[in-house]
Amino acid sequence: AEGAEGAEGAEGAEGAEGIESTESTESTAAVTATPLAASLRRLTGDAARRARALGASTTIDLDAGEAEATALPAPVAEALLRVAQEAVTNAVDHAGASRIRVTLGVWDTEATLDVFDDGCGFDPASVQRTELGGYGIAGMRDRVTALGGEFTVDSTVSGTVAGTVAGTVVAVRVPTGVMQP
């Protein structure tokens, strides 16, 4: 399930069916009806097309592995999708990343989502919440902690992050409850 070239969807992640930048009952229903891996595939495909439209040669890969067909509780799937949207959008719009990798892991009691990019990096401690609350880092963290999960951002403008010279890693671990086979 790697690569975004074959994914289908509208230009830009915000316009993709079932993936909207604002929350609504309709978007939550779409996430519930679609396995998270399929929504992430559509998101990465849309982001790759958007990056190309902006003149960037960004490669965006998705690794869902065994989580490909796993159903997650709707609140977990919604939170992970929104975090992925924000992290991928930030990497495309602000980081100048040439490579972005999204990984999804699902186990009996938890799910993980990691978004790695080799962009310019930044100082996560210097990011402040906007007056309107914004989504950004604070919004991603709020979504994850509301579910009892863990959210971290590691970024550097020099040194090594995920085998690159610079870049950012957004990592999420969320409890899912015990899922039945």
TADA-V757915 format. One record per residue. PHI is phi in degrees with one decimal (* if undefined). PSI is psi as a letter, one per 20 degrees, with the letter a starting at -180 (* if undefined). D_CENTER is the distance of its C-alpha to the mean C-alpha in Angstrom with 1 decimal. Layout:
BEGIN
PHI:PSI:D_CENTER  PHI:PSI:D_CENTER
END
This chain:
BEGIN
*:k:15.4  -98.6:q:14.7  88.2:q:14.6  -114.7:i:13.6  -63.0:h:17.2  -90.3:i:18.3  -71.8:q:15.7  -107.2:q:17.2  152.2:r:16.3  -81.4:r:17.3  -63.7:p:16.9  78.6:p:13.9  -60.6:h:10.8  -65.0:h:12.8  -97.1:i:15.6  -67.7:q:14.3  -59.8:p:16.3  82.0:i:14.7  -127.6:o:11.7  -123.4:q:13.2  -79.3:i:12.5  -110.4:q:15.2  -83.8:q:15.6  -158.2:r:18.5  -60.8:h:20.3  -62.0:g:19.7  -68.6:h:15.9  -64.9:g:16.0  -63.9:h:18.6  -65.3:g:16.7  -66.7:g:13.8  -62.5:h:16.7  -79.1:i:18.5  -112.7:p:15.9  -56.8:q:14.5  -56.6:g:10.8  -59.0:h:11.0  -67.1:h:12.7  -65.4:h:10.3  -66.9:h:7.5  -62.9:g:10.5  -63.9:g:11.5  -59.4:g:8.3  -67.6:h:8.6  -63.8:g:12.3  -62.9:g:12.4  -65.6:h:10.7  -65.0:g:13.2  -65.0:h:16.0  -65.2:g:15.2  -61.1:g:15.4  -62.4:g:18.6  -64.0:h:19.9  -85.4:i:19.6  89.9:j:21.5  -94.6:q:19.0  -106.0:m:19.1  -92.6:p:15.5  -97.0:p:14.7  -124.1:o:11.2  -111.4:q:11.4  -121.0:p:9.9  -123.1:o:11.8  -101.8:i:12.1  46.3:c:15.7  -74.1:i:17.7  -79.6:i:14.9  -49.4:g:15.3  -108.0:j:17.7  -78.1:p:17.1  -87.4:p:17.2  -113.3:q:15.6  -55.7:q:17.1  -51.5:g:15.9  -63.3:h:15.0  -71.0:g:12.8  -59.9:g:11.1  -61.5:g:10.8  -63.7:g:9.4  -65.0:g:6.6  -63.1:g:5.9  -66.0:h:6.5  -64.0:g:4.7  -60.6:g:1.2  -55.3:g:4.6  -65.5:g:6.2  -65.1:g:5.1  -67.7:g:5.5  -60.3:g:8.3  -61.7:g:9.8  -64.8:h:10.0  -73.2:g:11.7  -78.0:h:13.8  -118.2:h:14.9  -91.0:i:14.6  63.7:k:16.4  -68.6:q:14.5  -94.6:i:16.3  -142.5:p:13.9  -129.6:p:10.1  -127.5:p:9.3  -110.6:p:6.6  -122.9:p:8.7  -125.7:p:9.3  -128.4:p:12.6  -131.0:p:14.8  -121.6:a:18.2  -57.2:h:21.0  -120.4:i:20.1  -154.0:r:16.5  -129.5:q:13.0  -125.5:q:10.7  -137.2:p:7.1  -128.4:p:7.2  -123.9:o:5.9  -106.5:q:9.4  -140.7:q:11.2  -104.7:k:14.9  -75.1:a:15.3  -70.7:i:17.9  74.2:r:16.5  -164.3:r:17.6  -97.4:o:19.2  -57.7:h:16.9  -69.3:h:20.2  -88.9:i:21.3  -80.5:p:18.5  -116.7:q:20.1  -69.7:p:19.2  -74.8:r:20.5  -58.7:h:23.5  -83.1:j:21.6  91.2:h:19.1  50.8:r:16.3  -103.5:f:12.6  30.3:b:11.7  -64.0:g:11.8  -61.5:g:14.5  -64.9:g:12.8  -62.5:g:9.7  -60.3:g:12.5  -59.9:g:14.6  -59.1:g:12.5  -72.2:g:12.2  -67.7:h:15.8  -63.0:h:17.1  -96.9:j:16.4  79.0:k:18.1  -97.9:a:15.1  -115.9:p:14.6  -132.4:p:12.1  -135.6:q:12.9  -129.5:p:12.3  -117.8:p:14.7  -146.8:q:15.6  -147.8:q:18.8  -97.6:i:20.7  -152.6:r:23.1  91.7:b:23.5  -132.3:p:21.1  -129.7:o:17.4  52.0:l:16.4  78.1:j:19.5  -113.7:r:19.1  -71.1:g:21.4  -143.6:r:18.9  151.5:a:15.1  -137.8:q:12.4  -126.7:p:10.6  -104.3:p:8.2  -124.3:p:9.3  -130.9:p:9.5  -133.0:p:12.5  -128.7:p:13.5  -69.6:q:17.0  -115.2:i:17.4  83.4:r:21.2  -77.6:o:23.4  -95.0:q:22.6  -85.1:q:25.6  -66.2:*:25.9
END
